[in-house]
């Protein structure tokens, strides 16, 4: 995880900014029980290392016995065979959900232009996750700026409504005040596309805190330092506020410079939610804890 990495994380002000006024307007009171998914970004043993008990034969099956979801970054690099996707479905527990990233051919190679066929191919495959398909997410490259607004707007307006989608933008121009971001928020709201919040040490500008649907999709990038936990305390308070304000869905995925700490951080947040908010999320087991 190189994006937003800094040499000295202790020098960073990790305080969360206040909610955007549009978020306050969007969350208008109780809508019932909040759907919460918390997980990691990978399931392979090479990255998670000590998470798996000795003798684990199938990493995905064990992961799904401990977590209710995963952010699926592998689909960014490969369009997997249908047999592989169906295997993921069969190996995971009922209610488990995958949150796949759109393929780089759509976002980075075509840069959303003339991408209809590539999108259809991708969706035809990933739809084999059936009821275990959570929210897809589109991550655009760092150099995809407001100059590319027309391509983004057209793509989002043509997005198939049957597939929930979230958007992550990384170019600084989207949020630094040099462009009217209200145009973006209007399109996202009208098309029911969620606005990803990325918490990364070196890119505090991506903490826009502007929800465009009653769904919070958060990509939390830790730095393998003690402040990762106090940052999660701040996130717990914000999630608590959003739950009390009627948010419908919280999707929170933990990344690390060294991924072996991701299950421990996830467990920490889950335990706080269970204890203080009355949720009943499974606390993942870690053999070294």
N, C-alpha and C positions, 0 to 999 in steps of 0.2 A: 504494500500500500504506500505508494510514493506521493500521491496527490495530496497537497497541503502539508507535507511533512516539513518540520523545522528542526534545526540543530538543537535549540534550547527551548523546549516547551514550557519550562518554568518561567520564561520571560513573557508568556502570552497571557493576556487578560481573557479568561474563559467565561466571563459573565455573559449570560444570555440577554440579548436585547429585549425590550418589551414587545408585546404583540403589535403587529401592524393593525391600524384601525379597521382595515377590511376584515381581519380575522375576528375581531370583536363583533363586528356586524354580522358575520357569517354564523357564528355560534350563538344561537338565540334560545338557549334553555334546554331542558331535559328532553331527550329523544329515546330514552330507554338505556339498556345496558350497553356499555362500550365494548366493541369487538377489539381484542388486543392480540397482536402477533409480535413476538420478540424472538430474534434468532441471530445466527451468524451469517457470514457471507460465503462460507465454504464448508464442505463436510469431509474433505479428504484427510487422511491420517497424517500426511506429510506436513500439513499446515497446523492442524489442531493437536498433533502429537499426543500429549499425555491425557487428552480427553477420553480416549477410548480404552476400555479395560483390556488387559492382555487376553488374547485369544479371540478378539472381535473379528468375525468373518466378513460381515457386510457393514461398511461404515455408514452408508445412508440409512439402512434399516435401524441401526443403533441410534444415530443422530435423531431420527424421527421418533424414537421412543423417549427422547429427552426434551425435544423442542417441538413447538407446534408449527414452525415455519422456517424457511430459509430464503435469503436473498440469492437468487440464482444468477451469478455473474458468468458462468460458463457459457451461457447461450449468447453472450456478446461475441465470443470467439468462434463458435461453431453452430451450424444448423444440424442438430443431432438427428440420427435416424429415428423414425417413428417407434421402432422396436425399443430403442434406448429410453425414449420418453415414457413409453408404456411400462417399461421396467421400473422407472422411478415411481410411477403411480402405484405399481403393485407392491413395491418394497416399503412403502410408507403407511403409517397408521391412518385410520379414518379421521377426517377433520384436519389432517396436515395440509399445509398450503405452500406452494412455490411462488416466488415473486421474481419472475425472470426479466433480465435486461434484454432489450431489443438488440438484434444482431448489428455489428459494426458496419456491415454492408449498407444498412439503411441510414444509420446516423452519421458515420464517419466517411464512408466511401462515396455514397450518393449524396450525402448531406441533405437528405429528405427530398431531393429533386428526382422526378421520374422513379419514385420508390414504391409505387403501388404493387407491382408484381413481386418485388422482394419482400414487401410486408405481407402479402397474401401467402407466400411460401412459408414465411416464418410462422404466421398464425395458424396455418393448416397443420403444421407440425406440433406447435406448443399446445394447441387445443386438445391434444390427446391426454393432457393432464386432467381434463374433465373437471369434476367438482373440486379438485385439488389445485386448480389454477387460481392464484390470488390476483394481485394487481401487477400488470406489466409495467416496466418503466423504461423511458427513453432518456438516455444520457447523451447530451450533445458535446462535441469536443470544445476544448478551451478557446479555439479560434472561431467558434460559431457565435457571431456577435449580432447586435441589433441590426446590422446591415443585412442580415439574412432573415429578417422578420417576415417578409412575404412568403418565403419557403416554409418557415415554421408555421405561420398562420394557416396556410393552405393545407399543410399536412395534418395539423390538429383538427381542422374543420372537416376533413375527409376521414378521420379515424373511425373505424367500425365501432358503433356504440355498444355492441355486445361484449367488448373486451375492456374492462377497467384499466385506465392508463394514468401513470404519473410521469412528470417531466422534471429532469434535472438540467439546469443551465449552469455553465461554468465561466463564461466570459464575464469579466468585471463590468462591462458596459450595461448589462441588464439591470444592475442594481445600484450603480454609483450616481444616479441622478442625471446622467447625461442623455438619457432616453426616457420617454414617457412610459413607464412600466404599467400604467393603468390599461394600456392597450393589451398587454399580455394578460393581465388579470381578468379582463373582460372576456377574452377568448377562452381562457381556462374555465372560468365559471360557466359560461354559456354552453360549453361542451363537456362539462362535468369531468374535467381532467385535473387531477391533484397536482400540487406544487411541492416538489421534494425540498426538504430542508436538510442541508448538509452541514454537519458540525465537524470542522477540521481545523487544526491548530493554525495552519498558515493561510486559511481563507475564511476569515471571520465575516466577510461580506456576504457569504452564502447563507448566513443566518438571517434571512429576510423576514422570517416569522409571519409570512403571508400565506394563510391557507386559502385555497380556492374551492374546496369541497369540504364537507364535514369529515375529512380523512386527513390524518397527519402521517406522512411517510417520511421517516427520519433516518438518515444514514449517518451514524455516529462513528467518527474516526478517532480512536484513542491513540495514545502515544507511548503506551507501556510505561507510564509513570504514575505516581500516587494520585496526582490530580485527576486521573481518569475517573476515579470514584467520586470525588467531590463534584466533578462535572455532571456525573449521573445523578447526584443529589439535586442539583439544580434542574435537571431534566425531569426528575420525579415531580418536583413542585409545579413545573409548567404543565406536565401531563395531568396532574391532579386538577389544576385549574381548568384545563380543557375538558376533562371528564365532567366536572361540575357544571361546565357551561353547555354540555350536551353534545360533545363530539361523538361521532358514530364509530369511527375506526381509528386505531393507533397501530401503525406498522413501524417497528423500531428495530433496526439491524445494526449490529456492532461489528466494526472493522478494527484491526490493530496493525501496527507496524509488524509485530510478530503475533500471528493469529492465535497462538496457543492460549492467550489470555482472554480471548473473546467469550468462551463459555462462562468464565468466572465473572466477567463484567455483566453479562446477560443475566446470570443468576442473581447478582446483587440487585439489579433493577427489578427483577421479578419478585424477589423476596420483599422489597419495599412496597410494591403494588399489592401483593397479597396481604401483607400485614396492615397496611394503612388505608387501603382502598377496598378491601374485602374481595379482591379478585381471587380466582382459584386456578391460577396458571401453574403448571408443573415446574418445579425448580430442578433444573438439569443437574445431574450428578457429575462430579469430577473426581476421578480416582485419586488425585493427588491432594485433594482438599482435606 
